[in-house]
């Protein structure tokens, strides 16, 4: 069972951010945060950074792909626009590997758990309007929880069993409050429920 199969089952395909405005130089700040992460496994191969329209060679910065932190060797000039183009996933390969190892590499259950991790992460999304554009992402978490249920049901159907567990995985947020569909930052497999 591979990380790629879990990505396929949950729809975690490689995505791209193109000319994302990362920040503006101020002659002192070396660290900047990319909006989307984790970056693909070899971020320097897919990351393009430009300052005021000039592409910066990778030797002039470091990237922490799992957290999207861009660190320049020397601070960008005051007023300089910093843009980045890069590829990213929703989950790191390490996160998916941990899910797989915890579930004895059972593909559909691992994908179901990964979908719940994404649901917890996406529970903060909201709707907004700007001019003629309206974006509504409030249903993303619900859709991912539905996908998780479908994947678990598929697993049990393929094994010729009936899924009798009400909830195989539960989540809690940073404060330790159990996830109830509204906000969560950390997903944890509750082995008491398995």
Steps between C-alpha positions, in 0.01 A plus 500: 500500500659822396470863590402564137197269526372682810552832320300365205213376721463833681565720197821652640653576164790736445377860492678820402522851638600740223658838573376501858574830673720385787586840641699816463865548586599736782883465508484290821250213479648172372196274564179486299205260511347336192120468510481134401706206625637234516696553181568202276781271616771690311392863553809662348422322172153655477541826695563821308556814705523844348569836658376803308481291181847342525514122548712413804728195480446234768845563652363832633225349716399190696157342503340291776251322277294329771409836659537734200769721656717692255826634650727728299877506551489882493193717560308620193525872432239730656191526279596200283203278409562132574307246291515120495377226269503147640323164521345358817282223647242505779687240711870423531624158393605444862147566627357250253771245586412533870132440422592197291724347766235553767243313294716211380505651152125444441442729199138607541517539879823699467336723237191537724721615787693737271167651383406561865835669560426731207142556625635612837754728333236649267238556771613863529415589142236765442311692233580848373418739217723759339352703218336260253684196639346276766682207659326256733713225653282426804400157366854371434531341844156333471589365156828354629320333793256352245793375292648341812175316571480379138859374513438314828180348357691393186766335718241299693304413183815369333567284806138378504437662838258760627638815657341498847724761662340841542831680467833327464709818519459806717683831509590759755622856458806667656312564823415130541131547414357211300416594143130564445500630143590863564871549563804283533871539449640159585369160395570202721402138463308408813601139547233451768240524223666252262 
